[in-house]
Amino acid sequence: MGFAPLERTMIISSPHVTARPYAAASVVHAMGAGLVRWQGIGALIVAATVLLLAGPAFAGSPAALAATSGNPTLFSEVAETAVKSVVNIRVKSRAVAGRRSRTSRFGRRQRPGRQGLGSGVIVSTSGMIVTNNHVVRSAQAIEVTLHDGRKFAAKLVGADPQTDVAVLQLNGRVSGLRAMKFANSGAARLGQVVLAIGSPFGLSQTVTAGIVSAKGRTNVGIADYENFIQTDAAINPGNSGGALVDLRGRLLGINTAIASRTGGSNGIGFAIPSKMVKRIMTSLVTKGQVDRGWLGVAIRSPSPQMARALGLGAQRGVLIADVQRGSPAQKAGLRQRDVVLKVDSVDIAGPSRLRNEIAAKGSGREVTLTLWRGGKIQRLKVRLGRIPGRIASRSRQRFSR
């Protein structure tokens, strides 16, 4: 299973799961706001909707997995506590000009005032919630239902389409909330057992189990900045924005998308890692926007031929294809045909990793780039700038239209 190049992606949209979750057609309606990628025979559908993430019904028996932990009640203890921090989100959204839902591909347009369902995670006892941007995009009204049935209106604090993260705040006086703590997603391990909690088909506090199948997934085409945790946990429409939880009940990621050849369950799901979620959330709450670092270069992976020509010996790092005039990169002395091997102490395996690392540093930060230049290792200090408005605007349009 592979992903076609970005320029071959067709965006289809329908931002929410239908409000009639048990209707046979509801799953079809739910599969909007996704990315259809064509490669060879058949289509790989990467659905980034208010549904998302589907895995096989199998996905590992909780009883069997719990038995291997030496604590047969471990799953129950974690699940019964963690569900108190996961909410159901119901959105009334306006029709968005120019968008077409998956059903509209078959001739029906999105209806105005549509109801949508998704999930979210309480991260503060004052009522702050994190979810996916696509869950609440274009919302006119947001209603949040807690695990105990209490309902609250919520307002949008901020959203970042480029990572598909949004932050909500419950309105009014709230009490008795349980905030989920953040795990260190950077320490997640392959094969680590995880629970997925959300509201598939509107069935709140549904818990399924699986493992971390892969880490650092990029070039999926769901968002501008990607570093997904891949999981095989069984999850269904309505889970977008819900929690991927470790066995200490901590938030490891926000469930966001699935990969499937048919639109059905293949056990390949993607969650935004908690480290990224926390950084974006903090920036939205404290600054009202996401502050990203900017280098000002065009980059690509060096081909095997280019790697040999540069004397790299192995295909590694990221090749600087062009340097923008007046950019931080030019001011620092970065050149075409330089190969970036590290940002500070972080190895750079590909273009997406470089983009993520630079963006995460924020503007005004000084970083040390380890380069391959002229057949030897060199180090260069660069003070990062802020992404110019025209570049940020193009990126937002690309991932929101």
C-alpha positions, -999 to 999 in steps of 0.1 A, spaced: 0 0 0 15 33 -10 6 70 -13 5 88 -46 23 121 -50 5 151 -35 -2 167 -69 -23 137 -78 -46 141 -48 -82 150 -52 -99 166 -22 -134 156 -15 -152 171 15 -182 166 37 -172 178 72 -193 157 95 -208 123 102 -245 124 96 -267 130 126 -285 97 119 -257 74 129 -276 41 126 -289 47 90 -272 24 65 -262 54 44 -246 73 73 -212 56 69 -211 67 33 -220 103 43 -193 101 69 -165 94 45 -162 130 33 -135 156 39 -111 130 28 -83 126 3 -86 101 -25 -53 90 -39 -51 69 -71 -23 45 -75 -23 15 -99 -54 -6 -97 -80 7 -72 -79 37 -50 -63 44 -16 -87 65 3 -72 85 31 -102 98 49 -97 128 71 -132 133 83 -152 137 114 -154 100 116 -123 86 113 -100 58 119 -112 23 111 -95 -8 121 -104 -45 119 -129 -58 144 -101 -81 154 -74 -56 164 -62 -77 193 -83 -93 220 -82 -70 252 -85 -101 274 -55 -117 257 -34 -86 258 -43 -78 294 -33 -113 304 2 -107 290 5 -77 313 2 -98 345 -29 -77 355 -61 -91 340 -81 -60 351 -56 -35 337 -77 -27 306 -108 -21 327 -90 1 352 -75 23 324 -106 24 303 -131 31 331 -110 61 341 -100 74 307 -135 75 293 -144 102 318 -120 126 298 -135 119 264 -165 137 251 -190 136 223 -190 166 200 -221 175 180 -217 203 154 -242 223 134 -223 236 105 -230 259 76 -226 248 40 -192 257 27 -191 272 -8 -170 251 -32 -169 220 -11 -184 188 -21 -190 158 1 -183 122 -8 -220 118 -15 -218 149 -37 -194 129 -60 -224 108 -68 -246 138 -76 -258 151 -42 -246 184 -27 -240 190 9 -271 203 27 -268 236 47 -272 234 84 -259 198 86 -254 180 119 -221 164 125 -206 141 152 -171 137 165 -151 133 196 -128 154 219 -105 151 249 -108 172 281 -73 185 289 -80 209 317 -105 209 346 -116 244 335 -132 228 304 -106 230 277 -109 204 250 -87 193 221 -101 178 189 -96 178 152 -100 210 132 -121 191 106 -146 181 134 -155 218 141 -146 235 108 -173 258 96 -193 252 128 -222 275 137 -229 258 170 -210 233 190 -225 210 217 -204 189 239 -217 159 259 -197 146 288 -194 110 299 -221 116 326 -246 130 301 -242 166 309 -243 189 279 -225 222 273 -223 247 245 -187 253 235 -168 280 217 -138 276 194 -106 290 211 -85 284 181 -78 260 152 -48 251 131 -58 235 97 -21 228 89 -20 201 117 -58 195 120 -58 205 156 -85 226 173 -91 238 209 -126 243 224 -137 258 257 -169 248 275 -192 277 282 -206 285 316 -197 271 350 -182 236 349 -173 212 377 -163 176 382 -142 174 350 -114 149 347 -85 162 326 -64 136 307 -27 140 311 -4 141 281 20 112 275 54 118 259 46 105 224 82 107 215 88 78 238 61 56 222 74 22 211 64 -1 183 41 -28 195 30 -7 225 -6 -15 235 -30 14 232 -67 21 237 -88 42 213 -117 60 229 -144 80 212 -180 82 198 -182 59 168 -217 63 152 -226 85 182 -220 57 207 -201 76 233 -173 63 254 -166 33 231 -132 17 239 -112 -5 215 -76 -19 218 -47 -22 195 -10 -14 192 13 13 179 20 -1 144 45 27 133 57 61 143 66 92 124 44 86 94 47 115 69 36 123 33 1 109 41 -15 140 26 -40 147 54 -24 178 68 5 202 60 26 191 90 25 154 96 42 131 121 15 105 127 14 76 151 0 46 131 -23 22 150 -44 -8 142 -70 -1 170 -105 -7 158 -121 27 154 -151 39 133 -170 69 120 -174 95 148 -140 88 165 -121 118 149 -108 140 177 -109 112 202 -81 98 223 -54 73 217 -44 63 252 -15 45 267 -19 19 295 -13 46 321 -44 64 309 -25 93 293 -31 109 260 -7 96 234 -25 110 203 -56 125 187 -73 100 163 -75 117 129 -76 95 98 -76 60 82 -60 46 51 -82 22 31 -84 9 -5 -122 8 -3 -132 32 24 -137 3 48 -116 -10 76 -81 -21 69 -66 -15 104 -44 14 93 -52 45 114 -34 77 121 -32 98 153 -16 132 158 11 127 184 5 143 218 37 162 217 25 181 186 -10 185 199 3 200 232 25 225 214 -2 236 190 -27 239 218 -4 260 239 4 283 211 -33 288 202 -43 295 238 -14 318 246 -8 336 213 -40 331 194 -20 316 165 7 290 158 42 304 157 63 284 133 99 287 124 109 295 88 141 288 70 133 298 34 146 270 12 133 245 -14 142 210 -3 141 174 -16 156 140 -9 189 135 -27 187 108 -53 212 80 -52 230 95 -82 231 129 -64 243 113 -32 272 97 -50 280 129 -69 282 148 -36 303 121 -20 277 113 7 283 76 3 247 69 13 214 84 5 206 105 36 197 140 47 178 166 28 192 184 -2 189 222 -5 175 227 -40 171 265 -38 175 293 -13 150 322 -12 165 356 -15 164 376 18 155 345 38 171 334 71 188 306 52 205 330 28 215 354 56 231 325 74 250 313 43 231 282 34 237 272 -3 223 251 -30 235 215 -30 241 217 8 227 186 25 211 190 59 220 161 81 209 174 115 189 202 132 206 207 165 209 170 177 180 156 156 189 135 126 170 145 95 158 115 75 137 134 49 121 166 39 90 162 61 112 157 92 132 189 84 100 209 79 85 196 111 117 204 131 121 239 118 84 247 123 84 234 158 113 256 169 93 288 163 104 321 149 134 339 165 151 307 176 187 300 167 194 265 155 225 246 145 224 229 111 248 200 105 256 200 68 274 180 42 292 206 20 321 201 -4 328 166 8 329 173 45 308 180 76 301 216 85 279 234 110 260 265 105 239 286 129 207 300 116 182 323 133 148 313 121 123 338 108 85 338 108 67 323 78 57 352 55 19 357 52 18 349 15 34 315 21 12 307 51 -19 318 32 -11 295 2 -6 266 26 -39 272 44 -58 274 11 -42 242 -2 -54 222 28 -88 238 34 -104 242 0 
